[in-house]
Amino acid sequence: MNCSPYRELFYSEINKSDEKIDLAKAALYLALEDDREFDPDEYLNALDTMANEVQETLPATLYPLQIIKSINNYLYNDLGFTGNTIDYYDPRNSFLNHVIERRTGIPITLSLVYLEIAKRINFPMVGIGMPGHFLIRPNFEEVGIYVDAFNQGEILFPQDCQEQLAKIYGQPVELQPQFLATVSNKQFLTRMLTNLKAIYLNRNEGLKAIAAIDRILLLFPNAVMEKRDRGVLYYQLNLWIEARQDLETYLVNLPQADDVEIIRQLLDRMSKNL
C-alpha cells in the first residue's frame, strides 16, 4: 500500500477475518493518523489495568447483572467516565486514546471501552448498532437486556430502546428487529469512521473527511456511495483526476441512481476545464 505507516497499521489489523480483528488496536491505529504523538501500547495497557481492577471487585457468584453493576461502578463512579453532552461533535470523542485520557466520549467509543473491559474479564458482550445511538449487550441467548455506555451504563429493555428511538426521531417509532442487531467488528469501525466523516464535513475539513472515507473503503471496498462522496470532495478541492475516477466508478455501479444527472454535470464541468 502506498500510504502512511499509520494507515498501514490500520490496514494490517483490519485485513483479517472479522472475528480476529482487535477493535482496540484498530481504533488506536485509526487515531494515530490524527494524533501521532502517542504510543498505542500505553492505552492497551490502560485497558488491561482497568480490567484487572474490575476483576478484583467481582463477587464470588457471577451473574450478568452483577458483572454489569461492577463494571458500571468502576467506570462511572470510580473513574468518572461520562458521555460528552457539552461538545458532542468534538473529534476527540471519536479517538480511543483521548476517550481514555479525558474519560469522556460518545456512545460508540464509550461502548468500545466497556466492550474491551468485558472481553478481558471473559464476559462476552457485543455492539448493537441502533439507529441514532449505540448500545451493547451481553452475548448470551435471550438475555433481553442492553447497556447504554453513554448514559452511565444504564440497563435497557426492548421497550426502553423503543422509547429512546422515539426521542431521537421526535415521533413514535416501531421497533424493528434490525434496529437491535449486533454489528461486526468491521461495521463497528465503519460507524466510528462515519461519525468522523460527518464531523469533518460539518467543519469544512475536506481532506480529513476524505481520509475517513479512505478507511471506510479499506473496510468495505465496494461501498460505492462512499466513492461518490469522496469524488465530490475531490471535486470541491479541485483534485479532478481523483474526482473523475470516483465519480465514473459510481455511475458505472449505480447508473439508475437519483443523482446521476448531477454527477454527470460535475464530470462535464471537469472535462471542459481540463
N, C-alpha and C positions, 0 to 999 in steps of 0.2 A: 504493500500500500504506500502511495506517495502522500504521506501526511505527517503530522507532528507525532512525536513519540507518545504524547498523552492520548491521542486518538488511537494509536496502535495498541496501547494498553487496554483501552476500552474495547476495541475490536477483538483482541485476543481473548478477553473474558467472555464476550457475548458469542463468540464463534465456537460455541459448544452446544451440546444438546441442552434443551431448555432447563431441565431439572438439575444440571450440573453448574449452571451459572451461579456465581456467588453475587447476590444482589448488592451486598455492602461494598464489595470491591468494585463492581461495575459503577455504582453510584459515586464512589470516591474518584474513580478514573474520569467519570463524566465531569466532576467538579474541578479536576486538575486543569482542564482547558481554560477555566475562568480564573482560577487562583493557583498559581504554580509554585507557591511558596510553602507547601505543607507536605508532610510525609503520610501517605495513606495508612502505613502500618501503625502510626500513632493512634489513629481513630479506630482501627480494627482492634487494637489492644484495649482501647477505652470501652468498646462494646464487650470484650471479654471480661473486663473488670466489672462492668455493670452486671453482667450475667452471673458472675461468681458471687457478687453481693446479694443479688436476688435469691440465688440458690440457698444462701445461708439463712434466709428468712422464711423459707418454705416450711409448712407444717409437716409432721411425720406422715399423716394420711393426706394424700393428694387428690383433690377433686378439681375439675376445671375452674369453677368459680373461685375456689380458694387460691389457685395459682394466679388467676387474673387479678384478684384482690391484692396479692403480694406484689405483682409487677406494678399495678397502679399506685400502690402506696409508695413504692420505691421511686418510680419515675416522677410522679406528680407531687408527692408530699416531700420526700427526702431530697430529690434533685431539683425539683421545681420546673420540670418541663411543662410547656404550655403552648397552646395554639396562638399564632400571631394574628390577633384580630385588629391590631393597630395599623400594621403595614403589611397586609396580606400578600401584596404583589412585589415585595422586596425579593429580588432574585436569590438572595442568600437563604431564603426559606426553602429553596429547592436544592441546596447543596448540603450533602450529609455532613461534611466537616463543620460547616457553620451551624447547622442544627444541633450537633453535639456540643459545640463550644458555647453557643448562645442559649441552648436549651429552649429553643423556640422554633416553630416551623409551621408548615401547612399539613393538611390531613395525610397526604401520601408520604411525606418524609418522616413525620412522627410515627406513622404506621410502620415505616421501614425500621426505625429504631426499635419499636415494640416487637416486630417480627424477628429481628436479629437476636434480641434478648431471649425471646421464646424459643428460638431454634437452639440456642446454646444451652438451655436448661432442659432440652428434649421435650418441649411442649409444642407440638406442631400446630402452626397457625398459617392461614392463607390470606391473601389480599382479596378484597371484594370491590370491584370497580363500579360502585353505584353511581348513576349519573349525578353530576354536580357535587359529589362528596366521595370520600374514600374511606372504607371500613376494613376491618379484619375480623376473622372468626377462628375459633379452634377448628382444627381439621379432623373432626370426628363426624361420623354419620349421624344425621338427625340431631345435631347438638342444639340447633334452633336459637342460638344467641350470637350477637355481633358486638364488636367492641369499637367504640369511636375514640381513636387515639388523639384526635384533635380536641375533644371535649373531656379531658381528664380520665380517659378510659371508660367512659360511660357504657354500661351494658344495655344493648338494644335488642328488642324482639322484632319480628317482621312488621307488626303494627306500628312500632316506633319508626321503623325505616320508611314506611309509607307516609307517616306524618312529616318526617323530615323532607321527603320529596315534595310534599305539598307546600312546605315553607319555601323550599328552593325555587319552585316554579310559580308560586303565588296562586295556585289553584289545586283542586283535588286531582291526584294522580293515581291511577290504578297500578298497584304493584305487580310488575311482570317478573317472571322467574329470571329472565336475563339481567334484570337490574341488580340481582344479588348473586350473580355468577362469579366464580373465582377467576382470577387473572393469572396468566402465565408470567414467568419472570420477564420475558421479552415485552409482554403487554404492560407490565408494571413500569419498566424503564421507558417505554414509549409514552406512557401517561406523564411521567416526570418531564420528559423532553417536550411534550406537547404543551405542558404548563409553561415551561421556559420560553418556548416559541411564542406563545401568546403574550407573555410579559415583554419580551424584546420587541415584538411588533408594536405593542402599545407605547413603548418607549422610543420608537423610531430607530432602533438599533438593528439595522438590516443585516449586517454581517454576522452578528451573534444569532439572529433568528435563522439565518442560513446554516450556521454551524449546528444548531439544534436539529434542523431538518436533515442535514447530512447524517447525523447519528440515528435519527429515526429510520432513514433509508438503509443504514447498516443493519438495523434490526429487521426491517421489513422492506427488502429491495423492490418489491412490486407495488409499493404504496404510491400509485400514480397521482393521487390528489396532492401528496407532498411534493412530487416533482413539479406539478403545476404551480404550487405556492412558491417553491424555490425559483422556478423560472420567472415568475412575476417579480420577485425580489431582485433577481439578477437584472431584469429589465429596468427596474427603478434605479439600480445602481450603475446603469449603462454598461453592464457586463454582458454584451449582446451575444457573443459566441456561446457562452454558457446558457443564456436565456433561451436561445433558439433550440438548443439540444433538448432542454427540459420541456419546453412548450410543444415542440414537434412530437416528442415521445408521448406527451399527454394526449394530443389529438389522435395519434395512431391507436392508442389504447382505449380512448373513450370518444369515438367520433360522433356520438349522439348526445354528448353532454350539453347541458343547458347553456353553458358559457362558451361554446365552440366559436361563435362569431366574434366574441370579444377577444379570445386568444388569437384568432386569425388576424384581427385588426392589429394586435401587437406585433405579430410576425411580419405583417405588411409594412408597418412603420419602420421596423428594423431593416427590412430589405431595401427600402427606399433611402435609408441613411447610411448604408454600408458602402 
